[in-house]
């Protein structure tokens, strides 16, 4: 069965275009979006079951980690006297950053393992 989900993974590379906001404005935090440029490699990879499996693992781990960080960051921010809307915004920002970090690190780890020929099967 041929899967086409790898093209969706590659489209995440278009988030790197937001990095140009950091180049043309004074908001240098947007430069971090250039890190998404590595996701363009998924347009050129052959999609197989192992790729689908580790992308599903990384996505679910990133989601749950992000939601946990949203809750913790919002509660901590609110506990330190920040108004509720600002605390929620802080939580969303921290949760999104944590999700991206977890997804990137886990994808790099699984990609490294696949390139080294390591498998999930114990020998």
C-alpha positions as CSV (number, residue, x, y, z in Angstrom):
1,X,0.0,0.0,0.0
2,X,1.5,3.3,-1.1
3,X,1.0,6.1,1.5
4,X,1.0,9.8,0.6
5,X,1.4,11.1,4.1
6,X,5.1,11.9,3.6
7,X,4.1,14.9,1.4
8,X,2.3,16.3,4.4
9,X,5.5,16.0,6.4
10,X,7.4,17.8,3.6
11,X,4.8,20.6,3.6
12,X,5.9,21.4,7.1
13,X,9.0,22.8,5.5
14,X,6.9,25.8,4.2
15,X,6.8,27.0,7.9
16,X,10.4,28.0,7.3
17,X,9.1,30.9,5.1
18,X,8.1,32.6,8.3
19,X,11.8,33.0,9.0
20,X,11.9,35.7,6.5
21,X,9.8,37.9,8.9
22,X,12.8,37.8,11.1
23,X,15.1,38.9,8.3
24,X,12.9,41.8,7.1
25,X,11.6,43.0,10.5
26,X,13.1,43.6,13.9
27,X,11.5,40.5,15.3
28,X,14.5,38.1,15.4
29,X,12.5,35.3,17.1
30,X,11.0,34.5,13.7
31,X,14.5,33.3,12.5
32,X,13.9,30.1,14.5
33,X,11.3,29.1,11.8
34,X,14.2,28.5,9.4
35,X,14.7,25.2,11.3
36,X,11.6,23.8,9.5
37,X,13.5,23.9,6.2
38,X,14.9,20.4,7.0
39,X,11.3,19.0,6.6
40,X,11.5,19.5,2.8
41,X,13.6,16.3,2.7
42,X,10.3,14.3,3.2
43,X,9.3,15.2,-0.4
44,X,12.3,13.1,-1.6
45,X,12.1,10.1,0.8
46,X,10.5,6.9,-0.1
47,X,7.6,6.4,2.2
48,X,7.4,3.0,3.9
49,X,5.8,1.5,7.0
50,X,8.8,2.3,9.2
51,X,8.7,6.0,8.3
52,X,4.9,6.1,8.9
53,X,5.4,4.3,12.2
54,X,8.0,6.6,13.6
55,X,6.2,9.8,12.3
56,X,3.1,8.6,14.2
57,X,5.1,8.0,17.3
58,X,6.8,11.4,17.2
59,X,3.5,13.2,16.5
60,X,1.7,11.6,19.3
61,X,4.5,12.1,21.8
62,X,4.8,15.7,20.7
63,X,1.1,16.3,21.1
64,X,0.9,14.9,24.6
65,X,4.0,16.7,25.7
66,X,2.8,20.0,24.2
67,X,-0.6,19.7,26.0
68,X,1.1,18.9,29.3
69,X,3.4,21.9,28.9
70,X,0.5,24.2,28.1
71,X,-1.3,23.2,31.3
72,X,1.8,23.5,33.5
73,X,3.1,26.7,32.0
74,X,-0.3,28.4,32.1
75,X,-0.8,27.3,35.8
76,X,2.7,28.4,36.8
77,X,2.3,31.7,35.0
78,X,-1.1,32.3,36.6
79,X,0.3,31.4,40.0
80,X,3.0,34.1,39.7
81,X,0.4,36.8,39.2
82,X,0.0,37.0,35.5
83,X,-3.6,37.7,34.3
84,X,-5.5,34.7,32.9
85,X,-5.4,35.6,29.2
86,X,-1.6,36.3,29.3
87,X,-1.0,33.1,31.3
88,X,-2.9,31.1,28.7
89,X,-1.0,32.8,25.9
90,X,2.3,31.9,27.7
91,X,1.0,28.3,28.0
92,X,0.2,28.0,24.3
93,X,3.6,29.4,23.3
94,X,5.5,27.1,25.6
95,X,3.4,24.1,24.6
96,X,3.9,24.8,20.9
97,X,7.6,25.2,21.4
98,X,7.8,21.9,23.4
99,X,5.8,20.1,20.7
100,X,8.1,21.2,18.0
101,X,11.2,20.4,20.0
102,X,10.0,16.9,20.9
103,X,8.9,16.2,17.4
104,X,12.3,17.4,16.0
105,X,14.4,15.4,18.4
106,X,12.4,12.2,18.1
107,X,12.3,12.5,14.3
108,X,16.1,13.0,14.2
109,X,16.6,10.0,16.5
110,X,14.4,7.6,14.5
111,X,15.9,8.9,11.3
112,X,19.4,8.3,12.6
113,X,18.5,4.8,13.7
114,X,17.0,4.0,10.3
115,X,20.1,5.3,8.4
116,X,22.3,3.2,10.7
117,X,20.3,0.1,9.8
118,X,19.0,-0.4,13.3
119,X,15.5,-1.9,13.7
120,X,12.9,-2.4,16.4
121,X,13.4,-6.1,16.1
122,X,15.7,-7.5,18.9
123,X,18.3,-10.0,17.6
